[in-house]
Amino acid sequence: MALYPYTLQPVALNLTEAEFHQAQYELFASASPSFGLSSFKTKEWIIMAVVVVLAIAGLIFVTGYSTIIFWLMLVGVVIYLLARTLGFKWYVKREFDKQVADQEMPDEMRQMKLGVQKHGLVMAMPSNQPDMMKNSQMRGMQMRAGATQQAVIPWTSIKSWDETDDYIFMMFELKGQQGSQIVPKRLQAQKFPIDTIRQHLQEVVPVKGLNPENLQPPA
């Protein structure tokens, strides 16, 4: 394997409640069908083009009250475009709010630090967090004591992962315990090696894809 940059010390995650929900929404939206103009099929574009051409021709060659039907044809095309784009975007946001927006960010993520090493992703927490060990995300990990407690998620334990423009998501399993981790890409501004994480993830799970229903926050 080629040499990639790694961290000398864990970097503070500093994940906010707003970022936590934004990350979940981005993942939820990315797994939903596209609601942009690119989502339209060729057949739909052809039908809309025919309707628009007929409507414009009608407005040019027909006068009087008969033109109302052609105006209605144009309005219908506009309404269909809005429903397929903005309307679907609103629907996705509503479904997200119903399913996952009520989840609270786990307390340990507020003080967590992350590091990247060749053998895995390092998670560090202050040693004065006794409840951390009761967390299902941390059980099964071998902790190293000190001013901070550190655990390692081996790259080989990653079961699936995905990414958006702002975050990388991964799900892992250690000794029968499942967990998930969100990595904000803004950490790259602190020289956190996002590209290294992506490289290792691609090596163990070449195909991206994460079911948002399975992205449960640590209990």
GULO-49088 format. One record per residue (C-alpha): x, z negated, y negated; residue in three letters; residue number from 0. Coordinates in steps of 0.2 Angstrom, whole numbers, plus 5000, padded with zeros to 4 digits. Example, Ala and Ser with C-alpha at 12.3 -4.5 7.8 and 13.67 -1.06 7.14 Angstrom:
BEGIN
xx=5062 zz=4961 yy=5022 r=ALA k=0
xx=5068 zz=4964 yy=5005 r=SER k=1
This chain:
BEGIN
xx=5000 zz=5000 yy=5000 r=MET k=0
xx=5006 zz=5004 yy=4983 r=ALA k=1
xx=5011 zz=4990 yy=4970 r=LEU k=2
xx=4997 zz=4985 yy=4959 r=TYR k=3
xx=4998 zz=4972 yy=4945 r=PRO k=4
xx=4992 zz=4954 yy=4949 r=TYR k=5
xx=4989 zz=4938 yy=4939 r=THR k=6
xx=5002 zz=4925 yy=4937 r=LEU k=7
xx=4989 zz=4912 yy=4933 r=GLN k=8
xx=4970 zz=4912 yy=4935 r=PRO k=9
xx=4960 zz=4919 yy=4920 r=VAL k=10
xx=4945 zz=4909 yy=4913 r=ALA k=11
xx=4929 zz=4918 yy=4918 r=LEU k=12
xx=4919 zz=4911 yy=4903 r=ASN k=13
xx=4903 zz=4919 yy=4909 r=LEU k=14
xx=4888 zz=4916 yy=4898 r=THR k=15
xx=4870 zz=4914 yy=4903 r=GLU k=16
xx=4866 zz=4930 yy=4894 r=ALA k=17
xx=4880 zz=4939 yy=4903 r=GLU k=18
xx=4874 zz=4933 yy=4920 r=PHE k=19
xx=4857 zz=4940 yy=4917 r=HIS k=20
xx=4864 zz=4956 yy=4909 r=GLN k=21
xx=4875 zz=4959 yy=4924 r=ALA k=22
xx=4860 zz=4956 yy=4936 r=GLN k=23
xx=4849 zz=4968 yy=4926 r=TYR k=24
xx=4863 zz=4982 yy=4926 r=GLU k=25
xx=4864 zz=4981 yy=4945 r=LEU k=26
xx=4846 zz=4981 yy=4947 r=PHE k=27
xx=4844 zz=4996 yy=4935 r=ALA k=28
xx=4858 zz=5005 yy=4944 r=SER k=29
xx=4850 zz=5003 yy=4960 r=ALA k=30
xx=4833 zz=5010 yy=4953 r=SER k=31
xx=4829 zz=5029 yy=4952 r=PRO k=32
xx=4836 zz=5037 yy=4936 r=SER k=33
xx=4824 zz=5037 yy=4921 r=PHE k=34
xx=4834 zz=5049 yy=4910 r=GLY k=35
xx=4831 zz=5067 yy=4907 r=LEU k=36
xx=4843 zz=5071 yy=4921 r=SER k=37
xx=4831 zz=5064 yy=4934 r=SER k=38
xx=4818 zz=5078 yy=4931 r=PHE k=39
xx=4818 zz=5091 yy=4945 r=LYS k=40
xx=4819 zz=5109 yy=4942 r=THR k=41
xx=4801 zz=5112 yy=4947 r=LYS k=42
xx=4796 zz=5100 yy=4934 r=GLU k=43
xx=4806 zz=5108 yy=4920 r=TRP k=44
xx=4799 zz=5125 yy=4925 r=ILE k=45
xx=4781 zz=5119 yy=4924 r=ILE k=46
xx=4784 zz=5110 yy=4907 r=MET k=47
xx=4792 zz=5126 yy=4901 r=ALA k=48
xx=4777 zz=5137 yy=4906 r=VAL k=49
xx=4765 zz=5125 yy=4898 r=VAL k=50
xx=4774 zz=5125 yy=4882 r=VAL k=51
xx=4776 zz=5144 yy=4881 r=VAL k=52
xx=4757 zz=5146 yy=4885 r=LEU k=53
xx=4753 zz=5133 yy=4872 r=ALA k=54
xx=4764 zz=5141 yy=4858 r=ILE k=55
xx=4757 zz=5158 yy=4862 r=ALA k=56
xx=4740 zz=5152 yy=4861 r=GLY k=57
xx=4743 zz=5144 yy=4844 r=LEU k=58
xx=4751 zz=5160 yy=4838 r=ILE k=59
xx=4737 zz=5172 yy=4844 r=PHE k=60
xx=4722 zz=5161 yy=4844 r=VAL k=61
xx=4713 zz=5154 yy=4828 r=THR k=62
xx=4699 zz=5142 yy=4825 r=GLY k=63
xx=4694 zz=5127 yy=4836 r=TYR k=64
xx=4700 zz=5136 yy=4851 r=SER k=65
xx=4718 zz=5130 yy=4847 r=THR k=66
xx=4714 zz=5112 yy=4851 r=ILE k=67
xx=4717 zz=5115 yy=4869 r=ILE k=68
xx=4734 zz=5122 yy=4866 r=PHE k=69
xx=4738 zz=5107 yy=4855 r=TRP k=70
xx=4733 zz=5096 yy=4869 r=LEU k=71
xx=4744 zz=5105 yy=4881 r=MET k=72
xx=4759 zz=5101 yy=4870 r=LEU k=73
xx=4754 zz=5083 yy=4868 r=VAL k=74
xx=4752 zz=5082 yy=4886 r=GLY k=75
xx=4770 zz=5088 yy=4889 r=VAL k=76
xx=4777 zz=5075 yy=4876 r=VAL k=77
xx=4767 zz=5061 yy=4884 r=ILE k=78
xx=4774 zz=5066 yy=4902 r=TYR k=79
xx=4791 zz=5066 yy=4895 r=LEU k=80
xx=4789 zz=5049 yy=4887 r=LEU k=81
xx=4781 zz=5041 yy=4903 r=ALA k=82
xx=4795 zz=5048 yy=4914 r=ARG k=83
xx=4809 zz=5041 yy=4903 r=THR k=84
xx=4804 zz=5026 yy=4892 r=LEU k=85
xx=4789 zz=5022 yy=4902 r=GLY k=86
xx=4800 zz=5020 yy=4918 r=PHE k=87
xx=4813 zz=5011 yy=4909 r=LYS k=88
xx=4800 zz=4998 yy=4904 r=TRP k=89
xx=4794 zz=4997 yy=4921 r=TYR k=90
xx=4811 zz=4994 yy=4929 r=VAL k=91
xx=4814 zz=4980 yy=4916 r=LYS k=92
xx=4797 zz=4972 yy=4920 r=ARG k=93
xx=4801 zz=4972 yy=4938 r=GLU k=94
xx=4818 zz=4964 yy=4935 r=PHE k=95
xx=4810 zz=4950 yy=4925 r=ASP k=96
xx=4797 zz=4947 yy=4939 r=LYS k=97
xx=4810 zz=4946 yy=4953 r=GLN k=98
xx=4827 zz=4939 yy=4946 r=VAL k=99
xx=4827 zz=4935 yy=4928 r=ALA k=100
xx=4821 zz=4917 yy=4931 r=ASP k=101
xx=4837 zz=4914 yy=4941 r=GLN k=102
xx=4849 zz=4902 yy=4932 r=GLU k=103
xx=4868 zz=4904 yy=4932 r=MET k=104
xx=4876 zz=4892 yy=4944 r=PRO k=105
xx=4885 zz=4878 yy=4934 r=ASP k=106
xx=4902 zz=4881 yy=4942 r=GLU k=107
xx=4903 zz=4898 yy=4935 r=MET k=108
xx=4904 zz=4891 yy=4918 r=ARG k=109
xx=4921 zz=4883 yy=4922 r=GLN k=110
xx=4928 zz=4895 yy=4935 r=MET k=111
xx=4944 zz=4905 yy=4933 r=LYS k=112
xx=4949 zz=4920 yy=4943 r=LEU k=113
xx=4965 zz=4927 yy=4949 r=GLY k=114
xx=4970 zz=4942 yy=4958 r=VAL k=115
xx=4983 zz=4942 yy=4972 r=GLN k=116
xx=4988 zz=4954 yy=4986 r=LYS k=117
xx=4979 zz=4943 yy=4999 r=HIS k=118
xx=4963 zz=4941 yy=4990 r=GLY k=119
xx=4953 zz=4935 yy=4974 r=LEU k=120
xx=4958 zz=4918 yy=4969 r=VAL k=121
xx=4944 zz=4906 yy=4962 r=MET k=122
xx=4950 zz=4891 yy=4953 r=ALA k=123
xx=4940 zz=4876 yy=4947 r=MET k=124
xx=4944 zz=4859 yy=4938 r=PRO k=125
xx=4947 zz=4846 yy=4951 r=SER k=126
xx=4934 zz=4834 yy=4944 r=ASN k=127
xx=4920 zz=4845 yy=4951 r=GLN k=128
xx=4915 zz=4836 yy=4967 r=PRO k=129
xx=4899 zz=4845 yy=4968 r=ASP k=130
xx=4908 zz=4862 yy=4970 r=MET k=131
xx=4912 zz=4858 yy=4988 r=MET k=132
xx=4894 zz=4856 yy=4992 r=LYS k=133
xx=4891 zz=4874 yy=4986 r=ASN k=134
xx=4887 zz=4887 yy=4999 r=SER k=135
xx=4898 zz=4899 yy=4990 r=GLN k=136
xx=4913 zz=4887 yy=4992 r=MET k=137
xx=4910 zz=4880 yy=5009 r=ARG k=138
xx=4921 zz=4888 yy=5022 r=GLY k=139
xx=4936 zz=4891 yy=5010 r=MET k=140
xx=4952 zz=4882 yy=5011 r=GLN k=141
xx=4955 zz=4873 yy=4995 r=MET k=142
xx=4972 zz=4869 yy=4987 r=ARG k=143
xx=4972 zz=4852 yy=4978 r=ALA k=144
xx=4980 zz=4849 yy=4961 r=GLY k=145
xx=4975 zz=4849 yy=4943 r=ALA k=146
xx=4963 zz=4863 yy=4948 r=THR k=147
xx=4956 zz=4867 yy=4965 r=GLN k=148
xx=4959 zz=4884 yy=4971 r=GLN k=149
xx=4951 zz=4895 yy=4985 r=ALA k=150
xx=4954 zz=4912 yy=4990 r=VAL k=151
xx=4942 zz=4926 yy=4995 r=ILE k=152
xx=4952 zz=4937 yy=5006 r=PRO k=153
xx=4949 zz=4955 yy=5003 r=TRP k=154
xx=4945 zz=4958 yy=5021 r=THR k=155
xx=4930 zz=4946 yy=5019 r=SER k=156
xx=4921 zz=4957 yy=5007 r=ILE k=157
xx=4906 zz=4965 yy=5015 r=LYS k=158
xx=4900 zz=4976 yy=5000 r=SER k=159
xx=4903 zz=4979 yy=4982 r=TRP k=160
xx=4897 zz=4989 yy=4967 r=ASP k=161
xx=4901 zz=4991 yy=4949 r=GLU k=162
xx=4892 zz=4996 yy=4932 r=THR k=163
xx=4900 zz=5000 yy=4916 r=ASP k=164
xx=4903 zz=4981 yy=4912 r=ASP k=165
xx=4904 zz=4972 yy=4928 r=TYR k=166
xx=4910 zz=4972 yy=4946 r=ILE k=167
xx=4900 zz=4964 yy=4960 r=PHE k=168
xx=4905 zz=4959 yy=4977 r=MET k=169
xx=4897 zz=4950 yy=4992 r=MET k=170
xx=4908 zz=4941 yy=5005 r=PHE k=171
xx=4907 zz=4931 yy=5020 r=GLU k=172
xx=4918 zz=4917 yy=5026 r=LEU k=173
xx=4916 zz=4907 yy=5042 r=LYS k=174
xx=4898 zz=4911 yy=5042 r=GLY k=175
xx=4895 zz=4907 yy=5024 r=GLN k=176
xx=4889 zz=4921 yy=5012 r=GLN k=177
xx=4893 zz=4921 yy=4994 r=GLY k=178
xx=4894 zz=4933 yy=4979 r=SER k=179
xx=4905 zz=4935 yy=4964 r=GLN k=180
xx=4903 zz=4944 yy=4947 r=ILE k=181
xx=4918 zz=4950 yy=4938 r=VAL k=182
xx=4916 zz=4955 yy=4919 r=PRO k=183
xx=4926 zz=4970 yy=4915 r=LYS k=184
xx=4929 zz=4963 yy=4898 r=ARG k=185
xx=4943 zz=4952 yy=4906 r=LEU k=186
xx=4953 zz=4968 yy=4906 r=GLN k=187
xx=4957 zz=4964 yy=4887 r=ALA k=188
xx=4966 zz=4948 yy=4894 r=GLN k=189
xx=4976 zz=4959 yy=4905 r=LYS k=190
xx=4966 zz=4954 yy=4920 r=PHE k=191
xx=4969 zz=4968 yy=4933 r=PRO k=192
xx=4952 zz=4976 yy=4935 r=ILE k=193
xx=4960 zz=4992 yy=4943 r=ASP k=194
xx=4968 zz=4981 yy=4956 r=THR k=195
xx=4952 zz=4973 yy=4961 r=ILE k=196
xx=4944 zz=4990 yy=4962 r=ARG k=197
xx=4958 zz=4997 yy=4973 r=GLN k=198
xx=4958 zz=4983 yy=4985 r=HIS k=199
xx=4939 zz=4984 yy=4987 r=LEU k=200
xx=4940 zz=5003 yy=4990 r=GLN k=201
xx=4952 zz=5000 yy=5004 r=GLU k=202
xx=4941 zz=4987 yy=5013 r=VAL k=203
xx=4924 zz=4995 yy=5009 r=VAL k=204
xx=4927 zz=5013 yy=5004 r=PRO k=205
xx=4908 zz=5017 yy=4999 r=VAL k=206
xx=4901 zz=5007 yy=4985 r=LYS k=207
xx=4883 zz=5000 yy=4986 r=GLY k=208
xx=4876 zz=4983 yy=4984 r=LEU k=209
xx=4857 zz=4979 yy=4987 r=ASN k=210
xx=4851 zz=4969 yy=4972 r=PRO k=211
xx=4840 zz=4959 yy=4983 r=GLU k=212
xx=4855 zz=4952 yy=4992 r=ASN k=213
xx=4864 zz=4947 yy=4976 r=LEU k=214
xx=4859 zz=4929 yy=4976 r=GLN k=215
xx=4868 zz=4917 yy=4965 r=PRO k=216
xx=4877 zz=4903 yy=4974 r=PRO k=217
xx=4865 zz=4889 yy=4979 r=ALA k=218
